Amino acid sequence: MNYLAQITNNHWMGIYLKILAFVFTYSGLIHVANIVGFGEQTWLETPLTWQIGDIVYGILDLAAAIGLWQGKTWGIICFLVGIISQFVIYTIFIDYFAFTQQQRETIYGLLGTEVILLSVFVVLLLWRK
């Protein structure tokens, strides 16, 4: 944990954590928008897995955004938990979340974006300067 706290002192990591905070704010707000009825269909009519995902990732993403903006270790942990858990559910359990080819393609796009976000994070994490 101490190492995570130290890396936030890296200038470029600090900037990247702020960028991630914006990304996770957007993601969290998408989940909140789905819950309050701005999704493609009424939230209560969506599959239970989507409802649970909206609640869990709405909270997790917004918590991560706050922690990342502040450069807190718990924000980085929320970010990592969010990305890793989505990889698990969207690869191993994809049949519970994607019912059409378009939904699968959307999920694959999300996972591709997360690979990029995580890759930049790892590069900055390993970069000593």
DSSP file (Angstrom, degrees, kcal/mol; ACC not computed):
  #  RESIDUE AA STRUCTURE BP1 BP2  ACC     N-H-->O    O-->H-N    N-H-->O    O-->H-N    TCO  KAPPA ALPHA  PHI   PSI    X-CA   Y-CA   Z-CA
    1    1 A M     >        0   0    0      0, 0.0     4,-2.0     0, 0.0     5,-0.2   0.000 360.0 360.0 360.0 -37.3    0.0    0.0    0.0
    2    2 A N  H  >  +     0   0    0      1,-0.2     4,-2.0     2,-0.2     5,-0.1   0.878 360.0  55.7 -60.5 -37.4    2.8    2.4    0.8
    3    3 A Y  H  > S+     0   0    0      1,-0.2     4,-2.1     2,-0.2    -1,-0.2   0.917 105.7  50.9 -62.3 -43.3    4.1    2.0   -2.8
    4    4 A L  H  > S+     0   0    0      1,-0.2     4,-0.9     2,-0.2    -1,-0.2   0.889 109.7  50.7 -61.2 -38.4    0.7    3.0   -4.2
    5    5 A A  H  < S+     0   0    0     -4,-2.0     3,-0.4     1,-0.2     4,-0.2   0.881 109.9  50.8 -66.1 -36.8    0.8    6.1   -2.0
    6    6 A Q  H >< S+     0   0    0     -4,-2.0     3,-1.7     1,-0.2     4,-0.3   0.861 101.8  60.1 -69.3 -36.3    4.3    7.0   -3.2
    7    7 A I  H >< S+     0   0    0     -4,-2.1     3,-1.6     1,-0.3    -1,-0.2   0.769  90.6  68.9 -67.9 -22.8    3.4    6.7   -6.9
    8    8 A T  T 3< S+     0   0    0     -4,-0.9    -1,-0.3    -3,-0.4    -2,-0.2   0.686  89.6  65.3 -68.9 -14.2    0.8    9.4   -6.6
    9    9 A N  T <  S+     0   0    0     -3,-1.7     2,-0.3    -4,-0.2    -1,-0.3   0.655  76.5 103.8 -79.1 -15.5    3.7   11.8   -6.0
   10   10 A N  S <> S-     0   0    0     -3,-1.6     4,-2.7    -4,-0.3     5,-0.2  -0.530  74.9-137.1 -66.7 127.6    4.9   11.1   -9.6
   11   11 A H  H  > S+     0   0    0     -2,-0.3     4,-1.8     1,-0.2    -1,-0.1   0.915 100.7  43.7 -55.1 -50.1    3.9   14.2  -11.6
   12   12 A W  H  > S+     0   0    0      1,-0.2     4,-2.5     2,-0.2    -1,-0.2   0.860 112.8  52.2 -69.0 -35.0    2.7   12.2  -14.7
   13   13 A M  H  > S+     0   0    0      2,-0.2     4,-2.8     1,-0.2    -1,-0.2   0.910 107.0  54.1 -65.7 -39.9    0.8    9.7  -12.5
   14   14 A G  H  X S+     0   0    0     -4,-2.7     4,-1.3     1,-0.2    -2,-0.2   0.906 110.7  45.7 -58.8 -42.2   -0.9   12.6  -10.7
   15   15 A I  H  X S+     0   0    0     -4,-1.8     4,-1.9     2,-0.2    -1,-0.2   0.917 112.7  50.5 -66.2 -43.2   -2.1   14.0  -14.0
   16   16 A Y  H  X S+     0   0    0     -4,-2.5     4,-3.0     1,-0.2    -2,-0.2   0.879 105.3  56.0 -65.3 -37.3   -3.2   10.5  -15.2
   17   17 A L  H  X S+     0   0    0     -4,-2.8     4,-1.9     1,-0.2    -1,-0.2   0.871 107.1  50.6 -61.8 -35.5   -5.1    9.9  -12.0
   18   18 A K  H  X S+     0   0    0     -4,-1.3     4,-1.6     2,-0.2    -1,-0.2   0.899 110.1  49.3 -67.8 -40.4   -7.1   13.1  -12.7
   19   19 A I  H  X S+     0   0    0     -4,-1.9     4,-2.1     1,-0.2    -2,-0.2   0.934 110.9  50.0 -62.7 -45.5   -7.8   11.9  -16.3
   20   20 A L  H  X S+     0   0    0     -4,-3.0     4,-3.0     1,-0.2     5,-0.3   0.870 104.6  59.3 -59.7 -36.5   -9.0    8.6  -14.9
   21   21 A A  H  X S+     0   0    0     -4,-1.9     4,-2.0     1,-0.2    -1,-0.2   0.906 106.5  46.9 -59.9 -41.4  -11.2   10.5  -12.4
   22   22 A F  H  X S+     0   0    0     -4,-1.6     4,-2.4    -3,-0.2    -1,-0.2   0.922 112.4  49.9 -65.1 -43.6  -13.0   12.1  -15.4
   23   23 A V  H  X S+     0   0    0     -4,-2.1     4,-2.3     1,-0.2    -2,-0.2   0.921 114.0  44.7 -60.7 -44.7  -13.4    8.8  -17.2
   24   24 A F  H  X S+     0   0    0     -4,-3.0     4,-2.6     2,-0.2    -1,-0.2   0.800 109.7  55.5 -74.7 -27.9  -14.8    7.1  -14.0
   25   25 A T  H  X S+     0   0    0     -4,-2.0     4,-2.5    -5,-0.3    -1,-0.2   0.942 110.0  46.8 -63.6 -47.0  -17.1   10.0  -13.3
   26   26 A Y  H  X S+     0   0    0     -4,-2.4     4,-1.9     2,-0.2    -2,-0.2   0.935 113.5  48.1 -58.6 -47.7  -18.5    9.6  -16.8
   27   27 A S  H  X S+     0   0    0     -4,-2.3     4,-1.7     1,-0.2    -2,-0.2   0.922 112.2  48.5 -61.0 -45.7  -18.9    5.9  -16.4
   28   28 A G  H  X S+     0   0    0     -4,-2.6     4,-2.2     1,-0.2    -1,-0.2   0.894 110.0  52.0 -61.5 -40.6  -20.5    6.3  -13.0
   29   29 A L  H  X S+     0   0    0     -4,-2.5     4,-2.8     1,-0.2    -1,-0.2   0.829 104.3  57.1 -68.0 -30.9  -22.9    8.8  -14.3
   30   30 A I  H  X S+     0   0    0     -4,-1.9     4,-2.2     2,-0.2    -1,-0.2   0.928 108.7  46.9 -62.1 -44.3  -23.9    6.5  -17.2
   31   31 A H  H  X S+     0   0    0     -4,-1.7     4,-2.1     2,-0.2    -2,-0.2   0.911 113.2  48.0 -64.5 -41.7  -24.9    3.9  -14.6
   32   32 A V  H  X S+     0   0    0     -4,-2.2     4,-2.3     1,-0.2    -2,-0.2   0.913 110.1  52.8 -64.2 -42.1  -26.8    6.5  -12.6
   33   33 A A  H  <>S+     0   0    0     -4,-2.8     5,-3.2     1,-0.2     4,-0.5   0.893 107.9  51.5 -61.0 -39.8  -28.6    7.7  -15.8
   34   34 A N  H ><5S+     0   0    0     -4,-2.2     3,-1.0     4,-0.2     5,-0.5   0.931 109.8  49.8 -61.0 -44.4  -29.6    4.1  -16.5
   35   35 A I  H 3<5S+     0   0    0     -4,-2.1    -2,-0.2     1,-0.3    -1,-0.2   0.892 110.1  49.0 -63.2 -41.0  -31.1    3.7  -13.0
   36   36 A V  T 3<5S-     0   0    0     -4,-2.3    -1,-0.3    -5,-0.1    -2,-0.2   0.445 127.4 -93.9 -84.8   2.4  -33.1    7.0  -13.2
   37   37 A G  T < 5S+     0   0    0     -3,-1.0    -3,-0.2    -4,-0.5    -2,-0.1   0.613  92.2 115.4 106.6  12.0  -34.5    6.0  -16.6
   38   38 A F      < +     0   0    0     -5,-3.2    -4,-0.2    -6,-0.2    -5,-0.1   0.323  54.3 102.8 -96.2   9.8  -32.3    7.6  -19.3
   39   39 A G  S    S-     0   0    0     -5,-0.5     4,-0.1    -6,-0.4     3,-0.0  -0.088  95.0 -88.8 -78.1-176.2  -31.1    4.3  -20.7
   40   40 A E  S    S+     0   0    0      1,-0.1     2,-0.3     2,-0.1    -1,-0.1   0.782 111.9  16.4 -67.3 -26.7  -32.4    2.6  -23.9
   41   41 A Q  S    S-     0   0    0     -7,-0.0    -2,-0.3     2,-0.0    -4,-0.1  -0.943 104.4 -71.7-140.6 164.0  -35.1    0.9  -21.9
   42   42 A T    >>  -     0   0    0     -2,-0.3     3,-1.6     1,-0.1     4,-0.5  -0.306  45.2-127.8 -56.2 135.2  -36.8    1.4  -18.5
   43   43 A W  G >4 S+     0   0    0     -9,-0.3     3,-1.4     1,-0.3    -1,-0.1   0.867 107.3  55.4 -58.1 -41.0  -34.3    0.2  -15.9
   44   44 A L  G 34 S+     0   0    0      1,-0.3    -1,-0.3    -9,-0.1    -2,-0.1   0.677 105.2  55.0 -68.2 -15.3  -36.8   -2.2  -14.2
   45   45 A E  G <4 S+     0   0    0     -3,-1.6    -1,-0.3     2,-0.1    -2,-0.2   0.521  89.5  96.5 -92.4  -7.3  -37.3   -3.9  -17.6
   46   46 A T  S << S-     0   0    0     -3,-1.4     5,-0.1    -4,-0.5    -3,-0.0  -0.402  92.1 -81.8 -77.7 159.8  -33.6   -4.6  -18.0
   47   47 A P    >>  -     0   0    0      0, 0.0     4,-1.9     0, 0.0     3,-0.7  -0.251  39.1-115.4 -58.8 149.6  -32.1   -7.9  -17.0
   48   48 A L  H 3> S+     0   0    0      1,-0.3     4,-2.8     2,-0.2     5,-0.2   0.852 115.6  59.1 -56.0 -37.5  -31.3   -8.4  -13.4
   49   49 A T  H 3> S+     0   0    0      1,-0.2     4,-2.3    47,-0.2    -1,-0.3   0.884 106.1  48.2 -61.3 -37.5  -27.6   -8.7  -14.1
   50   50 A W  H <> S+     0   0    0     -3,-0.7     4,-2.8     2,-0.2    -1,-0.2   0.903 110.8  51.0 -68.1 -41.0  -27.7   -5.2  -15.7
   51   51 A Q  H  X S+     0   0    0     -4,-1.9     4,-2.1     2,-0.2    -2,-0.2   0.938 112.6  45.3 -61.9 -46.8  -29.6   -3.8  -12.7
   52   52 A I  H  X S+     0   0    0     -4,-2.8     4,-2.9     1,-0.2     5,-0.3   0.922 113.3  51.3 -62.7 -43.2  -27.0   -5.2  -10.3
   53   53 A G  H  X S+     0   0    0     -4,-2.3     4,-2.8    -5,-0.2     5,-0.4   0.904 108.0  51.8 -60.4 -42.6  -24.2   -4.0  -12.5
   54   54 A D  H  X S+     0   0    0     -4,-2.8     4,-1.5     2,-0.2    -1,-0.2   0.910 114.1  43.4 -61.6 -41.9  -25.6   -0.5  -12.7
   55   55 A I  H  X S+     0   0    0     -4,-2.1     4,-2.0    -5,-0.2     5,-0.2   0.967 119.1  41.4 -67.9 -52.4  -25.9   -0.3   -8.9
   56   56 A V  H  X S+     0   0    0     -4,-2.9     4,-2.8     1,-0.2    -2,-0.2   0.945 121.8  39.3 -63.3 -50.1  -22.5   -1.8   -8.1
   57   57 A Y  H  X S+     0   0    0     -4,-2.8     4,-2.4    -5,-0.3     5,-0.3   0.772 110.6  59.5 -77.2 -24.1  -20.5    0.0  -10.8
   58   58 A G  H  X S+     0   0    0     -4,-1.5     4,-1.7    -5,-0.4    -1,-0.2   0.950 114.3  37.1 -62.1 -47.6  -22.3    3.2  -10.3
   59   59 A I  H  X S+     0   0    0     -4,-2.0     4,-2.4    -5,-0.2    -2,-0.2   0.944 120.0  47.1 -67.9 -48.9  -21.2    3.3   -6.7
   60   60 A L  H  X S+     0   0    0     -4,-2.8     4,-2.7    -5,-0.2    -3,-0.2   0.907 113.0  48.2 -62.9 -43.9  -17.7    1.8   -7.4
   61   61 A D  H  X S+     0   0    0     -4,-2.4     4,-2.5     2,-0.2    -1,-0.2   0.910 113.6  46.1 -65.4 -42.4  -17.0    4.1  -10.4
   62   62 A L  H  X S+     0   0    0     -4,-1.7     4,-2.0    -5,-0.3    -1,-0.2   0.884 113.4  49.4 -69.4 -36.7  -18.0    7.3   -8.6
   63   63 A A  H  X S+     0   0    0     -4,-2.4     4,-2.5     2,-0.2     5,-0.2   0.927 111.9  49.3 -63.8 -44.1  -16.0    6.3   -5.5
   64   64 A A  H  X S+     0   0    0     -4,-2.7     4,-3.4    -5,-0.2     5,-0.3   0.916 108.4  53.9 -60.3 -43.1  -13.0    5.6   -7.7
   65   65 A A  H  X S+     0   0    0     -4,-2.5     4,-2.3     2,-0.2    -1,-0.2   0.917 110.7  45.4 -59.2 -44.8  -13.4    9.0   -9.4
   66   66 A I  H  X S+     0   0    0     -4,-2.0     4,-1.9     2,-0.2    -1,-0.2   0.946 116.7  44.8 -63.9 -48.2  -13.4   10.8   -6.0
   67   67 A G  H  X>S+     0   0    0     -4,-2.5     5,-2.9     1,-0.2     4,-0.6   0.887 113.6  49.7 -65.4 -39.4  -10.4    8.8   -4.8
   68   68 A L  H ><5S+     0   0    0     -4,-3.4     3,-0.8     7,-0.3    -1,-0.2   0.913 109.0  52.1 -65.6 -42.1   -8.5    9.1   -8.0
   69   69 A W  H 3<5S+     0   0    0     -4,-2.3    -1,-0.2    -5,-0.3    -2,-0.2   0.894 113.6  44.3 -60.0 -39.4   -9.0   12.9   -8.2
   70   70 A Q  H 3<5S-     0   0    0     -4,-1.9    -1,-0.3    -5,-0.2    -2,-0.2   0.550 112.0-122.3 -82.1  -7.2   -7.7   13.2   -4.6
   71   71 A G  T <<5 +     0   0    0     -3,-0.8     2,-0.2    -4,-0.6    -3,-0.2   0.829  55.3 160.7  69.8  32.6   -4.8   10.8   -5.4
   72   72 A K     >< -     0   0    0     -5,-2.9     4,-1.5    -6,-0.1     3,-0.4  -0.589  49.7-128.7 -89.7 148.3   -5.8    8.4   -2.7
   73   73 A T  H  > S+     0   0    0      1,-0.2     4,-2.3    -2,-0.2     5,-0.2   0.890 110.1  56.4 -59.8 -40.9   -4.7    4.8   -2.5
   74   74 A W  H  > S+     0   0    0      1,-0.2     4,-2.3     2,-0.2    -1,-0.2   0.807 103.0  55.7 -65.5 -27.5   -8.3    3.7   -2.0
   75   75 A G  H  > S+     0   0    0     -3,-0.4     4,-2.2    -8,-0.3    -7,-0.3   0.903 108.0  47.6 -68.2 -41.2   -9.2    5.4   -5.3
   76   76 A I  H  X S+     0   0    0     -4,-1.5     4,-2.5    -9,-0.2    -2,-0.2   0.900 111.6  51.0 -64.9 -40.7   -6.5    3.4   -7.1
   77   77 A I  H  X S+     0   0    0     -4,-2.3     4,-3.0     2,-0.2     5,-0.2   0.919 109.6  49.7 -63.8 -43.3   -7.8    0.2   -5.5
   78   78 A C  H  X S+     0   0    0     -4,-2.3     4,-2.6     2,-0.2    -2,-0.2   0.914 110.8  51.1 -60.4 -42.5  -11.4    1.0   -6.6
   79   79 A F  H  X S+     0   0    0     -4,-2.2     4,-2.2     2,-0.2    -2,-0.2   0.936 113.5  43.9 -58.5 -48.8  -10.1    1.7  -10.1
   80   80 A L  H  X S+     0   0    0     -4,-2.5     4,-2.7     2,-0.2     5,-0.3   0.905 113.6  49.9 -66.5 -42.5   -8.3   -1.7  -10.2
   81   81 A V  H  X S+     0   0    0     -4,-3.0     4,-2.5     1,-0.2     5,-0.3   0.914 111.3  50.6 -62.2 -42.5  -11.2   -3.6   -8.6
   82   82 A G  H  X S+     0   0    0     -4,-2.6     4,-1.7    -5,-0.2    -2,-0.2   0.932 115.0  41.0 -61.4 -47.5  -13.6   -2.1  -11.2
   83   83 A I  H  X S+     0   0    0     -4,-2.2     4,-2.1     2,-0.2    -2,-0.2   0.943 117.4  46.3 -69.4 -47.3  -11.5   -3.0  -14.2
   84   84 A I  H  X S+     0   0    0     -4,-2.7     4,-1.9     1,-0.2    -2,-0.2   0.915 112.9  49.7 -63.5 -42.8  -10.5   -6.4  -13.0
   85   85 A S  H  X S+     0   0    0     -4,-2.5     4,-2.7    -5,-0.3     5,-0.2   0.876 109.2  52.4 -65.8 -35.6  -14.0   -7.4  -12.0
   86   86 A Q  H  X S+     0   0    0     -4,-1.7     4,-2.7    -5,-0.3    -1,-0.2   0.886 106.6  53.5 -67.4 -36.5  -15.4   -6.2  -15.3
   87   87 A F  H  X S+     0   0    0     -4,-2.1     4,-0.7     2,-0.2     5,-0.4   0.912 111.5  46.8 -61.3 -40.2  -12.8   -8.4  -17.1
   88   88 A V  H >X>S+     0   0    0     -4,-1.9     4,-2.1     2,-0.2     5,-0.9   0.971 117.7  39.2 -65.8 -53.7  -14.0  -11.4  -15.1
   89   89 A I  H 3<5S+     0   0    0     -4,-2.7     4,-0.5     1,-0.2     7,-0.2   0.856 117.4  49.2 -69.2 -32.9  -17.7  -10.8  -15.6
   90   90 A Y  H 3<5S+     0   0    0     -4,-2.7    -1,-0.2    -5,-0.2    -2,-0.2   0.506 122.1  32.1 -88.2  -2.3  -17.5   -9.8  -19.2
   91   91 A T  H X<5S+     0   0    0     -3,-0.8     3,-0.6    -4,-0.7    -2,-0.2   0.727 129.0  30.7-110.6 -55.5  -15.3  -12.7  -20.3
   92   92 A I  T 3<5S+     0   0    0     -4,-2.1     3,-0.2    -5,-0.4    -3,-0.2   0.897 135.4  27.9 -72.0 -40.3  -16.3  -15.6  -18.1
   93   93 A F  T > <S+     0   0    0     -5,-0.9     3,-2.0    -4,-0.5     4,-0.4  -0.034  77.0 129.1-113.0  30.0  -20.0  -14.6  -17.6
   94   94 A I  G X>  +     0   0    0     -3,-0.6     4,-2.8     1,-0.3     3,-1.8   0.801  64.8  67.9 -59.1 -30.4  -20.6  -12.7  -20.9
   95   95 A D  G 34 S+     0   0    0      1,-0.3    -1,-0.3    -3,-0.2    -2,-0.1   0.714  97.0  54.9 -63.9 -18.8  -23.7  -14.7  -21.6
   96   96 A Y  G <4 S+     0   0    0     -3,-2.0    -1,-0.3    -7,-0.2   -47,-0.2   0.559 119.3  31.3 -87.2  -9.2  -25.4  -13.1  -18.6
   97   97 A F  T <4 S+     0   0    0     -3,-1.8     2,-0.5    -4,-0.4    -2,-0.2   0.661 114.2  53.7-120.5 -27.0  -24.7   -9.6  -19.9
   98   98 A A     <  +     0   0    0     -4,-2.8    -1,-0.2     1,-0.1     3,-0.0  -0.955  45.7 164.3-120.6 120.3  -24.7   -9.7  -23.7
   99   99 A F        +     0   0    0     -2,-0.5     2,-0.3    -3,-0.1    -1,-0.1   0.531  66.7  41.9-110.2 -11.2  -27.7  -11.1  -25.5
  100  100 A T  S  > S-     0   0    0      1,-0.1     4,-2.0     0, 0.0     5,-0.1  -0.875  84.8-111.5-130.8 165.1  -27.1   -9.7  -29.0
  101  101 A Q  H  > S+     0   0    0     -2,-0.3     4,-2.5     1,-0.2     5,-0.2   0.877 118.5  55.5 -63.5 -37.3  -24.0   -9.4  -31.2
  102  102 A Q  H  > S+     0   0    0      1,-0.2     4,-2.1     2,-0.2    -1,-0.2   0.905 106.9  49.6 -63.0 -41.1  -24.2   -5.6  -30.8
  103  103 A Q  H  > S+     0   0    0      2,-0.2     4,-2.3     1,-0.2    -1,-0.2   0.892 110.4  51.1 -64.9 -39.1  -24.1   -5.9  -27.0
  104  104 A R  H  X S+     0   0    0     -4,-2.0     4,-2.7     2,-0.2    -2,-0.2   0.922 109.6  49.7 -62.6 -43.8  -21.1   -8.2  -27.3
  105  105 A E  H  X S+     0   0    0     -4,-2.5     4,-2.2     2,-0.2    -2,-0.2   0.884 109.7  51.4 -63.6 -38.2  -19.3   -5.7  -29.5
  106  106 A T  H  X S+     0   0    0     -4,-2.1     4,-2.2     2,-0.2    -1,-0.2   0.924 111.3  47.6 -62.9 -44.2  -20.1   -2.9  -27.1
  107  107 A I  H  X S+     0   0    0     -4,-2.3     4,-2.7     2,-0.2    -2,-0.2   0.904 110.3  51.7 -64.3 -41.6  -18.6   -5.0  -24.2
  108  108 A Y  H  X S+     0   0    0     -4,-2.7     4,-2.3     1,-0.2    -1,-0.2   0.885 109.4  50.9 -63.6 -37.0  -15.5   -5.8  -26.3
  109  109 A G  H  X S+     0   0    0     -4,-2.2     4,-2.3     2,-0.2    -1,-0.2   0.908 110.0  49.8 -63.8 -42.0  -15.1   -2.1  -27.0
  110  110 A L  H  X S+     0   0    0     -4,-2.2     4,-2.4     2,-0.2    -2,-0.2   0.932 111.4  48.4 -60.9 -46.5  -15.4   -1.4  -23.3
  111  111 A L  H  X S+     0   0    0     -4,-2.7     4,-2.0     1,-0.2    -2,-0.2   0.880 110.0  52.4 -63.9 -37.7  -12.8   -4.1  -22.5
  112  112 A G  H  X S+     0   0    0     -4,-2.3     4,-1.8     2,-0.2    -1,-0.2   0.913 109.5  49.1 -62.5 -42.9  -10.5   -2.7  -25.1
  113  113 A T  H  X S+     0   0    0     -4,-2.3     4,-2.6     1,-0.2    -2,-0.2   0.904 110.2  51.3 -61.9 -41.5  -10.7    0.8  -23.6
  114  114 A E  H  X S+     0   0    0     -4,-2.4     4,-2.7     1,-0.2     5,-0.2   0.844 105.1  55.9 -67.4 -32.7  -10.0   -0.7  -20.2
  115  115 A V  H  X S+     0   0    0     -4,-2.0     4,-2.5     2,-0.2    -1,-0.2   0.922 109.9  46.6 -62.1 -42.7   -6.9   -2.5  -21.5
  116  116 A I  H  X S+     0   0    0     -4,-1.8     4,-2.4     2,-0.2     5,-0.2   0.943 113.5  47.5 -64.3 -48.3   -5.6    0.9  -22.7
  117  117 A L  H  X S+     0   0    0     -4,-2.6     4,-1.8     1,-0.2    -2,-0.2   0.919 115.9  44.7 -59.4 -44.4   -6.4    2.6  -19.4
  118  118 A L  H  X S+     0   0    0     -4,-2.7     4,-2.6     2,-0.2    -1,-0.2   0.874 110.9  54.2 -68.6 -38.0   -4.8   -0.1  -17.4
  119  119 A S  H  X S+     0   0    0     -4,-2.5     4,-2.5    -5,-0.2    -2,-0.2   0.922 109.0  47.4 -63.2 -44.9   -1.8   -0.3  -19.7
  120  120 A V  H  X S+     0   0    0     -4,-2.4     4,-2.5     1,-0.2     5,-0.2   0.913 111.9  51.7 -62.5 -41.3   -1.1    3.4  -19.3
  121  121 A F  H  X S+     0   0    0     -4,-1.8     4,-2.3    -5,-0.2    -2,-0.2   0.930 110.5  47.5 -59.7 -46.4   -1.5    3.0  -15.6
  122  122 A V  H  X S+     0   0    0     -4,-2.6     4,-2.3     2,-0.2     5,-0.2   0.904 110.6  51.9 -64.6 -41.6    1.0    0.1  -15.4
  123  123 A V  H  X S+     0   0    0     -4,-2.5     4,-1.5     1,-0.2    -1,-0.2   0.943 113.9  43.4 -59.5 -47.3    3.6    2.0  -17.6
  124  124 A L  H  < S+     0   0    0     -4,-2.5    -1,-0.2     1,-0.2    -2,-0.2   0.843 111.6  55.2 -66.9 -32.7    3.4    5.0  -15.3
  125  125 A L  H  < S+     0   0    0     -4,-2.3    -1,-0.2    -5,-0.2    -2,-0.2   0.887 115.1  38.2 -65.2 -39.8    3.5    2.7  -12.2
  126  126 A L  H  < S+     0   0    0     -4,-2.3     2,-0.5    -5,-0.1    -1,-0.2   0.648  94.0 100.5 -86.5 -16.5    6.7    1.1  -13.4
  127  127 A W     <  -     0   0    0     -4,-1.5     2,-0.7    -5,-0.2    -4,-0.0  -0.592  59.4-158.1 -77.8 120.7    8.2    4.3  -14.8
  128  128 A R              0   0    0     -2,-0.5    -3,-0.1     1,-0.2    -2,-0.1  -0.878 360.0 360.0-101.5 114.6   10.8    5.7  -12.3
  129  129 A K              0   0    0     -2,-0.7    -1,-0.2     0, 0.0  -118,-0.0   0.322 360.0 360.0-155.8 360.0   11.4    9.4  -12.7
